[in-house]
Amino acid sequence: MKSAQYLSISHSAEYLKVSIDTLRIWDKKGILKAERLDGKNRYFKIKDLDKIKYGQSLLITDAANKLGIPAATLRKLSDKKIIPSKAEKNGYRIFNIKDLDRFLTNQKKQT
């Protein structure tokens, strides 16, 4: 039986603005733990989703998807310091979700 404390995988993906496949990978890697409340489908705790949504960083592809822009555009915005990013040891850029949400909010205010 579903609880109000959980979201289905599709609603979780929509909530975080990532793909369902990303959530499956995160579940497999232990980044975000799914529970199978009905024995079959994945459900995620809202409090765990909030930790991801408001405290985790995303790689450029997922960050670009969240913003609805191409990765190349996000690189340019990052290079211009419009959206901050950090470089991991492997050279990948990572973006804080709070910074992405701030950018989206500012974009909405300008329109």
C-alpha positions as CSV (number, residue, x, y, z in Angstrom):
1,M,0.0,0.0,0.0
2,K,1.3,3.4,-1.0
3,S,2.0,6.0,1.7
4,A,1.8,9.8,1.4
5,Q,5.5,9.8,2.3
6,Y,6.5,8.2,-1.0
7,L,6.4,9.0,-4.7
8,S,6.4,6.5,-7.6
9,I,9.4,6.4,-9.8
10,S,7.7,8.5,-12.6
11,H,6.6,11.1,-10.1
12,S,10.0,11.1,-8.4
13,A,11.7,11.7,-11.8
14,E,9.3,14.6,-12.5
15,Y,9.9,16.0,-9.0
16,L,13.7,15.9,-9.5
17,K,13.6,16.8,-13.2
18,V,15.7,13.8,-14.1
19,S,15.0,10.7,-16.2
20,I,13.5,7.5,-14.8
21,D,16.6,5.8,-16.0
22,T,18.7,8.1,-13.9
23,L,16.7,7.1,-10.8
24,R,17.2,3.4,-11.6
25,I,20.9,4.0,-11.9
26,W,20.9,5.9,-8.6
27,D,19.0,3.1,-7.0
28,K,21.5,0.5,-8.3
29,K,24.5,2.6,-7.1
30,G,22.9,3.3,-3.7
31,I,22.7,7.1,-4.3
32,L,18.9,7.0,-3.7
33,K,17.2,3.9,-2.2
34,A,14.0,2.7,-3.7
35,E,11.4,0.7,-1.9
36,R,9.0,-1.7,-3.5
37,L,5.9,-1.0,-1.5
38,D,3.7,-3.2,-3.8
39,G,6.5,-5.8,-4.2
40,K,7.0,-4.7,-7.8
41,N,7.3,-1.0,-8.5
42,R,9.9,1.4,-7.2
43,Y,8.9,4.1,-4.8
44,F,11.1,6.8,-3.2
45,K,10.7,8.6,0.1
46,I,9.9,12.3,-0.3
47,K,12.4,13.2,2.4
48,D,15.2,11.4,0.5
49,L,14.1,13.1,-2.8
50,D,14.3,16.4,-1.0
51,K,17.9,15.7,0.1
52,I,18.8,15.1,-3.5
53,K,16.8,18.0,-4.8
54,Y,18.2,20.6,-2.4
55,G,21.6,19.3,-1.5
56,Q,23.2,17.3,-4.3
57,S,25.1,18.1,-7.4
58,L,24.4,16.9,-10.9
59,L,26.7,16.1,-13.8
60,I,26.3,18.3,-16.8
61,T,23.9,16.1,-18.8
62,D,21.4,15.8,-15.9
63,A,21.9,19.5,-15.0
64,A,21.2,20.5,-18.7
65,N,18.1,18.2,-18.7
66,K,16.8,19.8,-15.5
67,L,17.1,23.2,-17.1
68,G,15.7,22.1,-20.5
69,I,18.8,23.3,-22.4
70,P,21.6,21.6,-24.3
71,A,24.7,20.7,-22.4
72,A,26.8,23.0,-24.7
73,T,24.6,25.9,-23.6
74,L,25.1,25.0,-20.0
75,R,28.9,24.9,-20.5
76,K,28.8,28.4,-22.0
77,L,26.7,29.7,-19.0
78,S,29.2,28.1,-16.7
79,D,32.2,29.5,-18.5
80,K,30.6,33.0,-18.2
81,K,30.0,32.4,-14.4
82,I,26.2,32.8,-14.9
83,I,25.7,29.3,-13.4
84,P,28.5,28.2,-11.0
85,S,30.1,24.8,-11.4
86,K,32.9,22.9,-9.8
87,A,35.3,20.5,-11.5
88,E,35.7,17.0,-10.1
89,K,39.1,15.3,-10.1
90,N,38.2,13.5,-13.3
91,G,37.5,16.9,-15.0
92,Y,33.7,16.6,-15.1
93,R,31.7,19.7,-14.2
94,I,29.2,19.3,-11.4
95,F,26.4,21.7,-10.7
96,N,24.6,22.3,-7.4
97,I,20.9,21.8,-7.7
98,K,20.2,25.0,-5.6
99,D,22.2,27.0,-8.2
100,L,20.2,25.5,-11.0
101,D,16.9,26.3,-9.3
102,R,18.1,29.8,-8.6
103,F,18.9,30.2,-12.3
104,L,15.4,28.9,-13.3
105,T,13.7,31.3,-10.8
106,N,15.7,34.2,-12.2
107,Q,14.8,33.3,-15.8
108,K,11.1,33.1,-14.9
109,K,11.3,36.6,-13.3
110,Q,12.8,38.0,-16.4
111,T,10.0,36.8,-18.6
